[in-house]
Amino acid sequence: MKFKLGLICCIALAVASCTGNSTNKDGDTTLKKEDTAMANAPDAPAVNMEYCFYTTEGTAAQDTTKVSLHVNGNKVTGDMNWIPKEKDARKGTLMGNLNGNVIKALWSYGQEGGTDTLSVEFQLRGNQLAQKPYKYDAKTGKQQTDNAAGYTVIYNMKNCK
């Protein structure tokens, strides 16, 4: 008898906790695409939206790249910091344009006391950011975006701080 009473009490508590204190008067609790800014990102990122992403690479995932983007219409600004485990970090700003879900930007960064620029290309993919990788240009002795490559460098979304 005590077992049945305990079981009934547990069920009643579970049912009561599931009902909650909802103030939704129309009864619609379905999350719609327009309720989340990231749901709109692959189609058309929201105006005045901020996105933050990171990726790690290296043999022990010891090198980190962080990208923060501010999207306002088709204009994109932000920061990109490549921070390897040892030294020679590249830290700088991004300025570019958004066309669909593709961002083409110029990364102006500082490294080892000098400054340089590099064209970068990203693709917004919901809660991820994908980037075309770099290749070495023997003529200039510098890295450049490999325009023939796919978007193979994947960044995961993180909270902006």
N, C-alpha and C positions, 0 to 999 in steps of 0.2 A: 504494500500500500504506500509506504514512504517513497519507494522508487517511482511509482506512478505519479505521486504528487510532485516530486522533484522534477520529473520529466515534463510535466505540465507547466510548472513554473519556468523552466528553462525555455520552453517553446513560447510561452507568453512574453517573456523578456525579449527573446529574439524578434518576435513579431513587432513588439512595441519599439524596439530600437530601429527597425527598418522603416517605420512610418515617418520618423523625424519630425521636424518643425517646419515644413515647407511653407513658404509664403506664396508659392506659385498658384495663382487663382485659376489659370486656364487649364491646369493639369498637364501642360506640355513640358516634359523634362528632357526631350530629345535635343542633343547638342547639334546645332546646325553649323554648316561650313562657315557661315559668316560670323559665328560666335568666336572663332579663333583666328587671329591674324596669320598664324603659320599655315593654316589650311588654305589660305588664299595665296601664299607665297609662290607656288609653282605657276599659277595662272597670272596673277597680277599683284605683286607685293603692295601692301597698304602704304598710303602716303604717311610720311612722318613716322616710319617704323624703324626700330632699332633691332639689329640681329647680332648675336655674338656666337662665335664658333671656335673650335680648337681641334688640333690633330697632334698626335705624337708619332715620331718615327725614329729610326735608328735600331741597332741590334737589340737594345733593351728598352725601347720606347723612351729614350732619354732626351730627345730633342723635341721641343714643343713649338708650334706655330699657333698664334692667336689672331683672330680676325674679328673686328667689330665694324659693323656697317650701319650707316644711317641712310635710309632710303626716303627720299622726298620727291614723289612723282617719278621722273626718269633720271634724277640726279642722285648720285651715290657718293658719300664721303665716309671716311672712317680711318681706322688704324690697323696696321698689320705688323706683328712682331714675331720674328723667327728667333727663337732662343735655344741654341744648341747647349749641350751639357757643359762643354768646356769654355770656349770664348768665341769672339767674332760674331756676336748677335747682330741682326739687322732689325732696326726699329724705325718705323716711319708711318706716313699717312697715305691714304688712298683717296683718289679723286677720279670719278668716272661717270659712266652713263649706264642705265638699265634699259634693255630692249627685250621685252617679254620677260623671261627669267634669266637672261644672260647679262652679266656685268662685265664691261670692259673698262679697266681703270689703269691709272698710272700710280705706281708705288714709289714714292719718294722716301728714301731711307738713309739712315746713317749707319756706318760700319767702320770700325777701326779708325775713328777720327775723321773719316771722309764721308762724302755724300754721293749718292748715285740714284738713278731711277731705273725702273723695270716695268714694262707693260705686263699686266696680269689679266687673266680672264677666268671668271667664275660662272657657275650656274647654281641658282637657288633651287633646292629640291626639298621642299617641305621643311623638315627639321635637320637637313644637311646642306652643306655648301660643298660643291665640287669645283675643282680647279684644274686647268690644263697644266701639265708639268713644264718645267724649264728644260732647255737644252743648251749646250755650250756652243757658242759661235766662235770658231777658230779665227775668223777674220778680225773680230773686234776684241777677242779675249774675254768676252763677257757672257753671262747667261741671258737667255731670252725665252719668252714663252714659245713652246712648241705648238704652233697653230694647227699642225697636221694631226696632233694627238687628240685623244678623247679627254674627257674630264675625269681623270683617274686619281687625283689627290682628293681624298674625302675628309671633310671637317664635320665634326658633330656639334650640334647646338648645345650651348650652355647658357646659364643665366648671366645677363649683363650686370656688371658691378660698377 
